Amino acid sequence: MLDFLSGYRLDHHSREINDILPEIVNTQLPNVGSYFESRIRQTEETKRINAGLLINGELGLASSKLTIDQEEIKKVFFQQDAKLVNDIKCEVLDIPKVH
């Protein structure tokens, strides 16, 4: 089942199986890790964020919307007016209520 669900788009099924995720983890099936890795996705918005200087200590951003505003991501995670920037890859974890 997890192999099948791995290929689906962002927000396809994650809210529906969220309550059974602890049971899925406890089964210790060999494909559990690859399923979770498959839920790390890039959206069109996050693909466009490819350079910046991260603010130290910022751990994450939770959004109730399927799309996250690019400017909101930049404001929360990146130092504004930074002279030095790093290459980055911005991704979304498609597992609700995981912090």
SELUM-532080 format. One record per residue: x negated, y negated, z negated of N, C-alpha, C, O, CB in turn. Coordinates in steps of 0.02 Angstrom, whole numbers, plus 50000, padded with zeros to 5 digits. Glycine has a CB too. Example, Ala and Ser with C-alpha at 12.3 -4.5 7.8 and 13.67 -1.06 7.14 Angstrom:
2
493405028449610493855022549610493405016549610492885016649577494355022449548493585011249646493165005349643493554999849606493304994349598492965003049714
! end
This chain:
99
499595005950000500005000050000499564993750000499704989050037500475000049940499044993649959498624987649954498254986350020498174980550039498124988349898498044991650054497714990650119498194987450168497994983050207497464997450146498814989550166499324986850210499444979350196499494975350242499984990750202499494977650131499644970750112499054966050122499144960050129499854970550039498454968750124497844964650130497844960250192497574954650190497244969050131498134962450245498104958750308498624953350316498614949650365498174963450363499084952750269499624947850277499404940750262498924939650225500204949650234499764936050290499604928950284499684926550211499954929950168500054924850330499424920650200499464917250136500194916750113500624914850152499144910350140500324918350050500974917750018501504922450048502104921150040501224910750024501304927650081501774932450109502114936650055502724937350055501434937050160501724939450010501994944149961501734942949890501974946049843501824951149982501254938549881500914937949817501374936249759501274938749703500374932749822501874932149770502344930549716502774936549696502984937149639502784924549736502914940849745503344946549732503004952149692503324955649654503594949349798502344952849701502004958249665501614955649605501274959549571501534961949711501654949249591501274946249537501384949749470500914950649432501444938949531502004951649455502144954749390501874961849383501814964349327502884954749379501714965149438501434971949433500674972149444500384977549444501774976549483500364966349452499644966249462499254969449405498764972949418499414959149472499434968349342499074971749288499094979449295498594982749282499354969649220499664982149314499724989349324499284991649382498964996849379500454991249337499274987649435498864989349494498124989549473497764994149493498964984149551497904984649434497214984549411497064990649367496544993749374497054978049373497524992249322497424997949277497385004649312497105009449285497984998249226497655005149372497605011549409496895013049431496735018849443498065011349470496475007849436495775008449456495705011949524495235015749535495395012349403496175010549569496125013149637495515010149671495345004349657496775011749677495205013749716494595011149748494715005049791494245001249804494285016549789495325003849814495444998149859495704991849822495874986949855495935000149911495734992049756495974986249718495504980249729495734974649741496024987949643494854981349725494374975949734494414972849803494404966749810493674978449722494474977049854494514974349922495174970649933495194965849972494434980049974495704972749900496344969149904496254962049876496454957149908496904972949867495964961549816495874954949786495414950549829495544944549836495584955549715494894953449857494464949549902494854947149963494724941649988493864953849924495324951149987495714949150046496174943250032496404939950078496124954950071496314941949968496764936549951496404929849943496724924849927497124938149887495754929749954495374923549956495404921050028495124924150073494624924449931495744915550038495904913250105495704905950115495604902250067496644914050120495644904050177495554897050196496184894850232496454898550274494914896050239496414888950216496974885950252496694880950303496084879650303497474882450203497114878350345496884873350392496594867350355496104864250377497464871150438496904865550298496654859950259495984861350228495534857150231497154858150204495894867250199495264868750165494694869850215494114868850198495334874850121494844872050276494324872950327493994866250344493404866050361494614876050390494374860850339494104854250356493664851350301493314846350312494674849450371493684854350242493254851950187492624856250189492634861950165493624852350117492094853550216491494857650225490854854450198490314857250206491394859050297490914848650166490324845450136490554840950079491094838050081489924841450189490134840350028490284836049972489834837449914489434842049916491014836849951489884833449862489504834449801490004835949746490404831649726489054828149784489994842149721490484844349672490394840849605489834839249585490434851749662490944839549572490944836749504490784842549457491114847749461491634833249486490304841649413490124846949365490704848349318491024843749293489504845049325490824854749305491324856749256492024857649283492454860249247491344851749204492174855749344492844856549371492934863849391492544866449432492974851749432493434867249363493514874349374494034876249426493974881549457493674877649311494544872249435495054874249482495624869349486495654864349450495324880949463496064870849532496644866649545497224871349558497184875749601496524861849605497764870549520498364874649530498874870449568498984864549551498654877149463499174873349617499674869749657500294874049664500254880049674499394867849726500874870849659501494874449670501704874249743502184877549763502054871549627501324870449783501474869849854501044874749893500494876449872501354862649879501294877049949500904881549991500314877950023499784880850032501354884550045500414871650040499854867750067499604862850014500004860249974500074863850132498964861750013498664857249965498364851450004498014852450053498114860849921498524845449982498284839450016497524839050012497234839649958498604833149986497214837950069496484837450074496214831950028495694832849996496284836050146496544826350025496314820849983496354822649909495934820549870496734814549997496864826449889496924828649820496334833149801496054832449747497594832249809496144837749846495574842149834494944838049826494554839049780495494847249891494844833349871494234829249868494204825149804493674824449774494204824449929494774822449782494794818249722494644822349660494294819949615495484814949716494904828449656494814832649597494114835749593493824836049538495334838149596493844837949649493234841949648492594838349667492044840649650493314847549693492634832649702492034829649730491904822749704492364818749693492084829449805491264821349693491064814649674491194809949732491004811349789490314814449652491514804449717491664799549769491044795349784490654793949739492254795049748490944793449845490384789249867489704792349852489224788749839490434782549833489664799049854489024802349842488554801249901488764801649959489124810049830487924799849886487424798849939487174805549965487014806250024486844794649912487144810449921486894817149938487484821949937487864822149889486334819449889487564825849990488114830749992487834837650009487284838250037488654828650044488204842749991488024849650005488534852750052489114850650054487974853749940488324857750090488794861650130489204865850082488934868950036488424866050183489844866150093490284870150050490784873950092490894872550151490644865549999491104878850060491654882550090492214882450038492154885249984491454890050109492754879150054493324878350009493834883750026494054884350083493644871150016494034887649975494494893149985495054893049933494994889849881494134899849983495594896549948496174897149905496244904349883496194908949924496814894549941496374905449818496514912049793497264913049794497634909649757496214913149720497504917549836498214918749845498474923949795498744929149814498354921149918498384922449731498654926549678498944921849626498574918949587498104931349646499614920949626499914916249579499784917949506499724923749488500664915949591499754912749466499684913249393499014916149371498954918149313500244917349365498524916449415497854918549395497444912249387497354908549435497534923549446497194911049327496824904849313496114906649293495714902149279497164900749258
! end
